[in-house]
């Protein structure tokens, strides 16, 4: 069995620096992480600790300054722009705090946007059903609550049938009741399809539903916790 049969990502000595004005900012300072395939991983840390930079690099939205991201045994730093585009399209689903839905399209049509460019898409109606929105297919974003719009965004990401879902503050703009619904949708996807879910959050309570919690401080991984007893979204304290 190949190592990448049970590992989604492995990063080695990952660094990222950029210039802000006349100052060089070191966003990542040598990050070594192994992300097991099929797990829910929560990234915790204060603003500016490197979480989003890390997520953007493993998602192919940004490139590391030095170091390596290994996916399916291949180093993303060696990918061409065309290969990175294919990687983002085929392998990765993105869910952000901003829903990024097209206002003039229904929920179903928003999901269908992805199915039209994916080689092995899920039926858009099925994706909406999995996140509990089969009765809202023909509603426009303006006719849906924030939680419903976020679930459409999750369905849109899921419809590509990606190996990995990268979620940056998916419940950040939601109240606790709605956040629980959204997290249950992510758990259902993880359990049904074995999709690796990596979630950035400022809410430490959400870490209780993860297989592993990776703590970032000042561009480094300070420590990693494994949850022996995971909780359901309804049981965590918001």
Order of alpha helices (4+ residues) and beta strands (2+ residues): beta-beta-beta-alpha-beta-beta-alpha-beta-alpha-alpha-alpha-beta-alpha-beta-beta-beta
